[in-house]
Amino acid sequence: MSLAGVPSQFPTHSDARSAAASSAIDALMERASVALEATDYFAAQEFCLRAMDKARRVLDFDRISRIAMPLQEARRQIRHLAT
C-alpha cells in the first residue's frame, strides 16, 4: 500500500530543520524590530537581510513577505539620513 501524498504524523528531519530556521528568523526579526525602535537603521537592515536569507534557504515565502516591510522601512530611513 502506497502512502504517497499522505502527511506523516511524525516530524521529519526537514521539519525539525524548518522549525529551527523559523525560530532563528523570528529571533532576527525581533532584533530588527528593537533596532528600528532605537533608530539603529543599519543594524535593522542587517538583521532583516540575514532573516530574509534564512527564510529563502528554507523556501519560507510567507516570512520573506513579512520581512520586506521592515527592511523597506530601514532602507527608507537610511536614505532619509543621507539627505
C-alpha positions as CSV (number, residue, x, y, z in Angstrom):
1,M,0.0,0.0,0.0
2,S,1.4,3.3,-1.1
3,L,1.4,6.3,1.3
4,A,2.4,8.8,-1.2
5,G,0.7,12.2,-0.6
6,V,-0.4,11.2,2.9
7,P,1.2,13.5,5.5
8,S,3.1,11.7,8.2
9,Q,2.2,12.2,11.9
10,F,5.8,12.1,12.8
11,P,8.2,15.1,12.2
12,T,10.8,14.6,9.6
13,H,14.4,15.8,9.7
14,S,13.4,18.7,7.3
15,D,10.5,19.6,9.6
16,A,12.9,20.0,12.5
17,R,15.3,22.0,10.4
18,S,12.5,24.2,9.2
19,A,11.4,24.8,12.8
20,A,14.9,25.7,13.8
21,A,15.1,28.1,10.9
22,S,11.8,29.6,11.8
23,S,13.0,30.2,15.4
24,A,16.2,31.8,14.2
25,I,14.3,34.0,11.7
26,D,11.9,35.1,14.5
27,A,14.8,36.0,16.7
28,L,16.5,38.0,14.0
29,M,13.3,39.9,13.3
30,E,12.8,40.7,17.0
31,R,16.3,42.2,17.0
32,A,15.4,44.1,13.8
33,S,12.3,45.5,15.5
34,V,14.2,46.6,18.5
35,A,16.9,48.2,16.3
36,L,14.2,50.1,14.3
37,E,12.6,51.4,17.5
38,A,16.1,52.5,18.7
39,T,16.6,54.2,15.3
40,D,19.6,52.0,14.5
41,Y,18.6,51.6,10.9
42,F,21.8,50.0,9.7
43,A,21.5,47.2,12.3
44,A,17.8,46.8,11.5
45,Q,18.7,46.4,7.8
46,E,21.4,43.8,8.6
47,F,19.0,41.7,10.8
48,C,16.3,41.8,8.1
49,L,18.7,40.7,5.4
50,R,20.0,37.9,7.5
51,A,16.5,36.8,8.3
52,M,15.5,37.0,4.6
53,D,18.4,34.9,3.6
54,K,17.5,32.2,6.2
55,A,13.8,32.3,5.0
56,R,14.9,32.0,1.4
57,R,17.0,28.9,2.2
58,V,14.0,27.1,3.6
59,L,11.7,28.5,0.9
60,D,9.5,30.2,3.5
61,F,7.9,32.8,1.2
62,D,5.4,33.9,3.8
63,R,8.2,35.0,6.1
64,I,10.0,36.7,3.3
65,S,7.0,38.8,2.5
66,R,6.7,39.8,6.2
67,I,10.4,40.7,6.3
68,A,10.1,43.0,3.3
69,M,8.2,45.8,5.1
70,P,10.7,46.4,8.0
71,L,13.6,46.1,5.5
72,Q,12.0,48.7,3.3
73,E,11.5,51.0,6.3
74,A,15.1,50.6,7.4
75,R,16.3,51.4,3.9
76,R,13.9,54.4,3.7
77,Q,15.3,55.8,6.9
78,I,18.9,55.3,5.8
79,R,18.1,57.2,2.6
80,H,16.4,59.9,4.7
81,L,19.5,60.3,6.9
82,A,21.7,60.6,3.8
83,T,19.9,63.7,2.6
